[in-house]
Amino acid sequence: MAGPCVIETRETCLNIAKELKGLLLGLNLPFIFKASYDKANRSSIHSYRGPGLEEGLEILHEIRSSLDIPVLSDVHSPGEVEKAARVLDIIQIPAFLCRQTDLILSAAETGKPVNVKKGQFTAPWEMAQVAEKILSTGNDQILFTERGTAFGYNNLVSDMRSIVILKEMGYPVLFDATHSVQLPGEQGSCSGGDRHMVGPLAMAAMAAGADGLFLEVHSQPENALCDAATMLPIDKLSPLLKKLKAIHKIVKEDFPGTSA
């Protein structure tokens, strides 16, 4: 799963999606384009949130249909789920909302795959309760994404044991390598981050048995309107993915029970 943090403009989003599709097809890797139409959990009232539900879904629909690639985005309230499900191939529950029962049930009732980000405040074994909520609707298309755990103030730490624990529940587990290097609220009105740690953490997660990766990328991350400190430049992505693919191959062949 890869794409910019938030939809900035139609042109920017389409260009990033085209570039990612070419890159990932060249590496023979399955690809889901991600971008948020509304970043409702921003630090500041002045932070850019995105184009909103209607315009954002139109852009994602265009990407999906014109480039023939699946798309993913976040939902933040039950009221937007029905419209989002008409466009999205995977519905994502943000980390801060991973315990919001009504939102989870609404997403699950669409019958679409649901990717739930593990909250920074949540132990991995607590996600079994989230799975039970989704299963209660008859939907068993569940993915979990690890994105770090709150460690004191303005910091996150990635515990790779979480990947193993989550996988023992029987669902695919992804690692969000870019949000995991975030420093929440570090800059006061916005979050900071440590981009150069994305690669090492992604490699560690793949070695621990992660089934896939969630990466936020941008053609010019330093000018991005959201998460500029943590997104990877697209031109740095190919070398990292080649390493990750090699690690995944080793883990899958030598320890087949650890990775799907």
C-alpha distance (Angstrom), angle and dihedral (degrees) to the residues before:
residue distance angle dihedral
M1 . . .
A2 3.78 . .
G3 3.77 141.1 .
P4 3.80 142.2 99.8
C5 3.78 121.8 -45.7
V6 3.79 92.9 -114.7
I7 3.79 137.4 5.4
E8 3.81 103.9 -97.5
T9 3.80 102.3 170.6
R10 3.80 133.2 -12.7
E11 3.81 91.0 -115.8
T12 3.80 94.8 49.3
C13 3.78 92.5 47.8
L14 3.81 94.2 47.8
N15 3.80 92.4 47.7
I16 3.80 92.8 50.2
A17 3.82 91.2 47.0
K18 3.83 92.0 50.3
E19 3.79 92.3 48.9
L20 3.79 92.9 47.4
K21 3.79 93.1 48.0
G22 3.80 91.7 53.7
L23 3.78 92.9 45.6
L24 3.80 96.4 47.5
L25 3.79 95.1 42.8
G26 3.80 87.4 52.5
L27 3.81 88.8 55.4
N28 3.83 91.6 44.5
L29 3.79 91.4 -121.1
P30 3.82 125.1 144.2
F31 3.79 111.2 -115.4
I32 3.79 137.1 -157.7
F33 3.79 117.0 -175.6
K34 3.80 114.7 -134.6
A35 3.78 131.0 -168.3
S36 3.80 131.8 144.7
Y37 3.78 120.3 -121.7
D38 3.81 89.3 -164.0
K39 3.79 127.7 19.9
A40 3.78 95.3 -159.2
N41 3.82 95.1 170.6
R42 3.80 98.9 64.1
S43 3.80 121.3 146.0
S44 3.79 97.0 -127.0
I45 3.80 134.9 39.2
H46 3.83 85.7 -130.9
S47 3.82 94.9 56.4
Y48 3.80 118.5 111.5
R49 3.81 110.1 -104.2
G50 3.79 103.4 -178.1
P51 3.81 136.5 -103.4
G52 3.79 94.6 -58.9
L53 3.78 134.7 -118.6
E54 3.81 103.1 -55.1
E55 3.80 100.8 41.3
G56 3.79 92.9 36.0
L57 3.79 93.6 53.6
E58 3.81 90.2 48.3
I59 3.81 89.6 56.2
L60 3.80 92.8 46.2
H61 3.80 90.4 48.2
E62 3.80 90.0 52.8
I63 3.80 91.3 50.4
R64 3.78 91.5 47.3
S65 3.80 95.2 48.9
S66 3.80 101.6 35.8
L67 3.81 96.5 43.7
D68 3.82 97.6 30.8
I69 3.79 94.7 -130.5
P70 3.83 130.2 130.8
V71 3.80 117.7 -109.2
L72 3.80 136.3 -149.8
S73 3.79 133.8 -167.1
D74 3.81 140.4 163.0
V75 3.77 126.3 -96.6
H76 3.79 120.9 -155.1
S77 3.79 105.8 -177.1
P78 3.82 136.3 28.4
G79 3.80 89.9 -118.9
E80 3.81 93.9 67.3
V81 3.81 97.6 44.5
E82 3.81 98.1 86.6
K83 3.81 93.8 54.0
A84 3.79 92.4 42.5
A85 3.81 91.9 51.2
R86 3.81 90.8 58.9
V87 3.81 88.9 65.8
L88 3.80 109.3 21.8
D89 3.79 123.8 83.1
I90 3.81 91.1 -162.6
I91 3.79 125.1 26.6
Q92 3.78 115.1 -146.7
I93 3.79 127.5 -150.8
P94 3.83 110.4 -152.5
A95 3.79 118.9 -124.2
F96 3.80 93.9 -113.4
L97 3.82 89.3 55.1
C98 3.79 100.6 43.0
R99 3.82 91.5 114.7
Q100 3.80 97.0 46.6
T101 3.79 100.3 115.6
D102 3.81 99.1 -167.4
L103 3.81 91.9 50.6
I104 3.80 92.9 47.7
L105 3.80 92.9 48.0
S106 3.80 92.2 47.9
A107 3.80 91.1 51.8
A108 3.80 92.8 45.7
E109 3.81 93.4 48.5
T110 3.81 90.1 63.2
G111 3.80 88.5 70.4
K112 3.80 89.8 -129.1
P113 3.81 121.9 128.3
V114 3.80 109.9 -88.8
N115 3.79 121.4 -146.6
V116 3.80 110.7 -161.1
K117 3.77 118.8 -165.3
K118 3.78 111.5 -143.7
G119 3.78 108.9 -117.9
Q120 3.78 118.7 -113.7
F121 3.80 85.7 -123.8
T122 3.80 95.5 50.4
A123 3.80 131.4 92.8
P124 3.80 112.9 -133.7
W125 3.81 94.2 -116.7
E126 3.83 89.9 57.0
M127 3.81 88.6 67.8
A128 3.80 88.3 75.8
Q129 3.81 85.9 77.6
V130 3.81 89.6 55.1
A131 3.79 90.5 51.5
E132 3.81 89.5 51.0
K133 3.81 90.4 54.4
I134 3.79 91.9 52.5
L135 3.81 93.3 44.1
S136 3.81 90.0 52.3
T137 3.83 87.8 71.4
G138 3.81 92.8 53.2
N139 3.80 92.0 -106.1
D140 3.81 114.1 126.5
Q141 3.82 96.9 170.9
I142 3.79 96.4 112.6
L143 3.78 131.6 157.6
F144 3.78 127.0 179.2
T145 3.79 125.5 -154.8
E146 3.80 122.9 -158.9
R147 3.81 113.6 -148.6
G148 3.78 106.5 165.1
T149 3.78 135.9 -83.6
A150 3.81 128.6 -98.5
F151 3.80 109.6 -96.3
G152 3.78 111.1 -171.5
Y153 3.79 115.4 -54.2
N154 3.82 123.1 -20.8
N155 3.78 95.0 -5.0
L156 3.79 141.6 96.6
V157 3.78 132.0 -159.7
S158 3.81 126.5 -159.9
D159 3.79 114.9 -137.2
M160 3.80 106.4 -164.5
R161 3.80 90.2 -159.9
S162 3.79 85.4 74.0
I163 3.81 90.4 69.4
V164 3.79 91.3 54.6
I165 3.82 93.0 46.3
L166 3.80 93.3 48.0
K167 3.80 92.1 47.9
E168 3.79 90.6 53.9
M169 3.82 86.7 68.5
G170 3.80 87.9 68.0
Y171 3.81 101.7 -112.8
P172 3.82 132.1 110.8
V173 3.78 113.6 -90.6
L174 3.78 125.7 -153.5
F175 3.77 129.7 -169.1
D176 3.79 119.8 -134.9
A177 3.77 98.4 -146.4
T178 3.79 96.9 178.5
H179 3.81 101.4 47.3
S180 3.80 88.2 44.2
V181 3.82 89.7 67.6
Q182 3.80 92.3 49.5
L183 3.79 120.2 121.4
P184 3.82 100.2 -150.1
G185 3.79 113.9 -136.6
E186 3.81 91.7 -10.4
Q187 3.78 92.7 138.2
G188 3.79 94.7 46.7
S189 3.80 101.1 -119.8
C190 3.80 94.0 34.0
S191 3.79 141.9 22.0
G192 3.78 125.9 -94.7
G193 3.76 128.9 -156.7
D194 3.78 150.0 -173.3
R195 3.82 107.3 -116.0
H196 3.81 96.4 179.9
M197 3.83 89.8 67.0
V198 3.83 93.6 60.8
G199 3.82 93.1 87.7
P200 3.81 98.3 48.6
L201 3.81 92.9 46.4
A202 3.80 92.7 46.0
M203 3.80 90.7 51.8
A204 3.81 91.6 47.9
A205 3.81 90.8 50.4
M206 3.79 92.6 49.8
A207 3.80 89.9 49.8
A208 3.82 88.9 50.9
G209 3.81 89.9 57.6
A210 3.80 106.2 -93.4
D211 3.80 111.8 168.0
G212 3.77 95.0 -146.5
L213 3.77 146.5 -16.5
F214 3.77 137.3 -107.0
L215 3.80 110.3 -150.8
E216 3.77 131.4 174.6
V217 3.79 111.1 -147.9
H218 3.78 136.2 173.6
S219 3.79 137.1 -178.4
Q220 3.82 89.1 -127.9
P221 3.82 107.7 17.2
E222 3.79 93.3 172.6
N223 3.83 87.8 64.9
A224 3.81 96.5 41.4
L225 3.79 117.9 127.8
C226 3.82 93.2 -136.5
D227 3.82 134.2 32.5
A228 3.80 92.7 -1.5
A229 3.81 91.4 160.3
T230 3.80 95.9 57.3
M231 3.81 107.8 34.5
L232 3.79 118.6 102.3
P233 3.81 122.7 -126.1
I234 3.80 108.0 -113.2
D235 3.80 91.3 -127.9
K236 3.83 89.4 62.5
L237 3.79 93.6 51.8
S238 3.81 103.6 80.6
P239 3.84 98.0 60.4
L240 3.81 90.9 48.2
L241 3.81 93.9 48.1
K242 3.80 91.3 50.5
K243 3.81 89.7 55.6
L244 3.80 92.0 45.5
K245 3.79 92.3 49.1
A246 3.81 90.1 52.2
I247 3.81 91.9 49.5
H248 3.81 91.4 48.3
K249 3.80 90.3 51.3
I250 3.81 91.9 52.7
V251 3.80 93.3 47.2
K252 3.78 93.0 46.6
E253 3.80 94.0 48.7
D254 3.81 99.5 40.2
F255 3.81 98.4 34.8
P256 3.81 105.4 25.2
G257 3.81 93.3 171.0
T258 3.81 92.5 62.2
S259 3.77 101.3 60.8
A260 3.80 135.3 37.4
